[in-house]
Amino acid sequence: MTQILTATGKRFDLYEPDVDLIDPRDISHSLSNLCRFNGHTRDFYSVAQHCCIVADLVPEEDKLAALLHDSTEAFVGDMVRPLKEWMHAFQDVEHWIWECICTRFNLDLTLPASVHHADLVALATERRDLMPSDPTTWDCLFGIEPAPERIRPCSPTEARLTYHQRLMDQLAIEHRRKAA
């Protein structure tokens, strides 16, 4: 079996993803229930909240890409980075789904540099605010400073509502921008 059943009742095939089955409600629901860092945070902290923080750190024209940068995780889950780098088949499936998401929401396949940088700033901030204290250096964070604001984790329900509203607002902005 290669399908998952989404929160809205769609059968989404991971090996033959269908653009028409990508629903913002499924993305919002799933990302708000996925905990970052495989759950190894002091408190529950969702991928949806992470995406909102990343979106807060990018220019206006990159906000939709920032909100959706981890949206593949709504379909394949979140995998810790060290393991993901070794799992080439997983990367392939994630890439197929990312292509569908980009088609569905009219995004470039390549994320803007601002989203990559904001993702690292968010990671540095999450490490400071949400992770157990550890003196180990994370090489990916070399030269990256955390955001000055502290992260206050929110509940899955609050994360879902906030993320979904911001996603829908951003989609409306993008639609108006392209129609102008």
C-alpha positions as CSV (number, residue, x, y, z in Angstrom):
1,M,0.0,0.0,0.0
2,T,1.4,3.4,-1.0
3,Q,-1.4,5.6,0.2
4,I,-2.1,7.6,3.3
5,L,-5.5,8.8,4.4
6,T,-5.5,12.5,5.1
7,A,-7.4,14.4,7.8
8,T,-9.9,15.5,5.1
9,G,-10.5,11.9,4.0
10,K,-8.4,12.0,0.8
11,R,-6.3,8.9,-0.2
12,F,-2.9,10.4,-1.0
13,D,-0.5,8.2,-2.9
14,L,3.1,8.8,-1.8
15,Y,4.6,7.2,-5.0
16,E,2.2,8.8,-7.4
17,P,1.2,12.1,-5.7
18,D,-1.8,13.9,-7.2
19,V,-1.6,17.7,-7.2
20,D,-5.4,17.9,-6.9
21,L,-5.3,16.1,-3.6
22,I,-3.1,18.6,-1.8
23,D,-5.4,20.5,0.5
24,P,-4.3,23.4,2.7
25,R,-6.5,22.0,5.5
26,D,-4.6,18.7,5.5
27,I,-1.2,20.5,5.6
28,S,-2.4,22.8,8.5
29,H,-3.8,19.9,10.5
30,S,-0.9,17.6,10.1
31,L,1.9,20.1,10.6
32,S,0.2,21.4,13.8
33,N,0.3,17.9,15.2
34,L,3.9,17.1,14.3
35,C,6.4,17.9,16.9
36,R,9.8,19.3,15.8
37,F,13.0,17.5,16.8
38,N,11.2,14.1,16.9
39,G,9.5,15.4,20.1
40,H,12.8,16.0,22.0
41,T,11.8,19.5,23.0
42,R,11.0,20.6,26.6
43,D,7.4,21.3,25.5
44,F,5.4,20.4,22.5
45,Y,6.4,22.5,19.6
46,S,4.9,22.0,16.2
47,V,6.2,22.1,12.6
48,A,3.3,24.5,11.9
49,Q,4.5,27.0,14.5
50,H,8.1,26.6,13.2
51,C,6.9,27.5,9.7
52,C,5.1,30.6,11.0
53,I,8.3,31.7,12.7
54,V,10.3,31.2,9.5
55,A,7.6,33.2,7.6
56,D,8.0,36.1,10.1
57,L,11.7,36.3,9.2
58,V,11.5,36.6,5.4
59,P,10.5,39.4,3.0
60,E,6.9,39.6,2.0
61,E,7.4,38.0,-1.4
62,D,8.9,34.9,0.2
63,K,6.2,34.3,2.9
64,L,4.3,31.7,1.1
65,A,7.4,29.6,0.4
66,A,8.4,30.0,4.1
67,L,5.0,28.8,5.3
68,L,5.1,25.8,2.9
69,H,8.9,25.0,3.2
70,D,8.2,21.9,5.4
71,S,4.8,21.0,3.9
72,T,6.0,17.7,2.6
73,E,6.1,16.6,6.2
74,A,2.3,16.7,6.2
75,F,2.4,13.7,3.9
76,V,5.7,11.8,4.9
77,G,6.2,13.0,8.5
78,D,9.2,14.7,10.0
79,M,12.5,12.8,10.0
80,V,15.5,14.0,12.0
81,R,18.1,15.6,9.7
82,P,21.0,13.1,10.4
83,L,18.8,10.1,9.4
84,K,17.1,11.9,6.4
85,E,20.5,12.6,4.9
86,W,21.1,8.8,4.7
87,M,17.7,7.9,3.4
88,H,17.8,8.5,-0.3
89,A,14.5,6.8,-1.1
90,F,12.8,9.0,1.5
91,Q,14.4,12.0,-0.1
92,D,13.1,10.9,-3.5
93,V,9.5,10.6,-2.2
94,E,9.8,13.9,-0.4
95,H,11.1,15.6,-3.6
96,W,8.1,14.2,-5.7
97,I,5.7,15.5,-3.1
98,W,7.5,18.9,-3.0
99,E,7.1,19.1,-6.8
100,C,3.4,18.6,-6.4
101,I,3.1,21.2,-3.7
102,C,5.1,23.7,-5.8
103,T,2.7,23.0,-8.7
104,R,-0.4,23.3,-6.5
105,F,0.7,26.6,-4.9
106,N,2.6,28.0,-7.9
107,L,6.0,28.0,-6.1
108,D,9.5,27.8,-7.5
109,L,11.0,24.4,-6.8
110,T,14.1,26.1,-5.3
111,L,13.4,27.8,-2.0
112,P,14.5,31.4,-1.8
113,A,17.8,32.1,0.0
114,S,15.9,34.1,2.6
115,V,13.8,31.0,3.5
116,H,17.0,28.9,4.0
117,H,18.5,31.6,6.2
118,A,15.3,32.1,8.2
119,D,15.1,28.4,8.7
120,L,18.5,28.4,10.3
121,V,17.7,31.4,12.4
122,A,14.6,29.6,13.6
123,L,16.7,26.5,14.3
124,A,19.2,28.5,16.4
125,T,16.3,30.1,18.3
126,E,14.6,26.7,18.8
127,R,17.8,25.3,20.1
128,R,18.2,28.2,22.6
129,D,14.5,28.2,23.7
130,L,13.2,24.7,23.4
131,M,16.0,22.1,23.6
132,P,17.9,20.8,26.6
133,S,21.1,22.6,27.3
134,D,24.1,21.1,25.4
135,P,27.6,22.6,24.7
136,T,28.0,20.7,21.4
137,T,28.4,22.9,18.3
138,W,25.9,22.4,15.5
139,D,28.0,23.0,12.4
140,C,24.9,24.1,10.4
141,L,24.5,27.0,12.8
142,F,28.0,28.4,12.4
143,G,27.6,32.2,12.1
144,I,23.8,32.1,12.7
145,E,22.4,34.1,15.5
146,P,19.0,33.3,17.1
147,A,16.2,35.7,16.8
148,P,15.9,38.1,19.8
149,E,12.3,37.1,20.5
150,R,11.8,34.0,22.7
151,I,9.6,31.2,21.4
152,R,6.5,30.4,23.4
153,P,5.2,27.0,22.2
154,C,1.5,26.9,21.5
155,S,-0.9,24.0,21.5
156,P,-1.6,22.0,18.4
157,T,-5.0,23.6,18.1
158,E,-3.6,27.1,18.3
159,A,-0.8,26.2,15.9
160,R,-3.4,24.8,13.4
161,L,-5.6,27.8,13.5
162,T,-2.8,30.3,13.3
163,Y,-0.9,28.4,10.5
164,H,-4.1,27.8,8.5
165,Q,-5.2,31.5,8.7
166,R,-1.8,32.7,7.7
167,L,-1.6,30.2,4.8
168,M,-5.0,31.2,3.5
169,D,-4.2,34.9,3.9
170,Q,-0.9,34.5,2.0
171,L,-2.6,32.5,-0.8
172,A,-5.1,35.3,-1.2
173,I,-2.3,37.9,-1.3
174,E,-0.4,35.8,-3.9
175,H,-3.6,35.5,-6.0
176,R,-4.2,39.2,-5.9
177,R,-0.6,39.9,-6.7
178,K,-0.6,37.6,-9.8
179,A,-4.0,39.0,-11.0
180,A,-2.8,42.6,-10.8
